[in-house]
Each structure stands twice: as C-alpha cells, then as structure tokens.
Amino acid sequence: MNTRDKKKENSVLVMWILILFIANIIVFSFLVFYNLGNQNALYFFNVGRADSSMILHNNARFIIDTGNKNNIVSSLEKVMSPLSKYIDVVIVSSPSINYSEGLLSLLKYYRVGVVLYNGEQNSLWDRIKIELKRKNIPYIALKRGDTITYKDAVFNILWPDKISKKSSSSSRDYSMLIHFCDDFECVLYAGGITNKTEDIIDGLDKAKSYILNISNSSSKYSLSSRFLKDISPEIVITEAGKNNYDKLIKDILYKISLTKV
C-alpha cells in the first residue's frame, strides 16, 4: 500500500470516527430529554434550613419554593440536563428568605414561565418583582379555592383565605398550603403554616396525602395532632441541612410519634 492509499484510508477512518462521535452526542441528548420529559418524579432539595422541591410531571417542571441564597441552582444542576434551562412554574409559598430568596439566583440561570405567590409584599419581594418585570415573567397571586391543572395533575390552594397585598407582621399566617395530586400520589406542601392556620382550615379530610412536606420550623409553629391525623401521611419530609439534627427535628419526630402516622 502506497503513501497516498494510507492517507486516504486514514481520512476515511477519521471521518467515521467523527460521524460516530456526532451520533453519540445526538443519542445522548435524546436520551436525556426523553428521560426528563417522560418520567414523573418528586425532588426534595437539600437547601439547608430552608425549603425547595420540584415536581417533574409529563414534560413540565413545577418548583415549590426556592430556598435561600443559590442552593436551588446547584440542586437543579444535579437532576436536570445542562441543555435544559426552562422551568414552567415556580410557586412561592411565602416571600420570606427561606422560601423565596433563591428565586433571584434561579432567574439568573433558568428561564421561567410564570411565578405564583401568596400576594404578600416585603423588601425581598420588591427585588424579585424588579427581576420578573425585567424578564417579562408574569407573577400571579393565589388564594384558597384557586387551582392549577396540567393533564392529570391538580394543585389545590388550601390557604391563604385571602390575598394580602401588604407586608404582614406574621407572614406565616399567610403562607401557602398546597395540595398536589396526580394519578399516582398526593403531596401536601405545608410551607411555613402555623397552628393558627391549621385550626381555622376546615375540610382537611379532603387533603389526605401520602407525603407531607413540612418546614423544619414546624416544631415551633405547627404540626398539631389534629392536623397530622387529618392528613394521615405515610411519609413526612423536612429539609434540615447537613449536620442539623437538633431540637427542632427531634420535636418534629416527637409530634409525629404521638399521632402514630
């Protein structure tokens, strides 16, 4: 085989390597998008002593609360393709730091379809609104009785009973209580609600859930025996952060043990 034939053979080999390399990229991308788009999943992110979770449902991504600082971004990077930078819906149960501060970081790296919140106003929410308006992202206040539906998934807003457009001295009393159900499971996202809220909400029997997601401060402000019995969860989830197994978490476990849920 002469030198010209060898060069031709090497050129053909290089061409096939490039073709296979490009094909692998296409297949990999397809598998990533296929897996993310066609499986339903619940994610509860480790964002320290704050709250953030995501529902992946039939090609749509719903984030409930964004925690504080930028922990939400690093959490999403672990479960989403680097090629996917879109969140359909972000629900903020309260404009307090532990539930909404991370939204500022989220908006830097991801496109968002719409933001839903409880209507409360404070200095942090003022900063968030500036970014939402700059990016032309609509934001809508919700109250009890409002629903969000997507295919077989339904989000029912059980609280607050009214939209508070002013800053509240006790924002926990207006924190969203969100009941999510699809054909597979029901989850109650309790945010930062208080015993006061639990006591005045009726019809909790309609909010029975397989999973209850609660704030790590629930030991101080909520988790009454009646509330736990009405919900009857099989699983209770709270985010505490690394090495934060302290009195708050112990109190939560104690309250749960009393009702035998």
Secondary structure, DSSP 8 states (H G I E B T S, - for coil): --HHHHHHHHHHHHHHHHHHHHHHHHHHHHHHHHHHHH--EEEE---SSS-EEEEEETTEEEEEEE-STTHHHHHHHHHS-TT--EEEEEEES-SSHHHHTHHHHHHHH-EEEEEEE-----HHHHHHHHHHHHTT--EEE--TT-EEEETTEEEEEEE-SS---S--TTGGGG--EEEEE-SS-EEEE-TT--HHHHHH---GGGG--SEEEE-TTHHHH---HHHHHHH--SEEEE---TT--SHHHHHHHHHHHHHT-
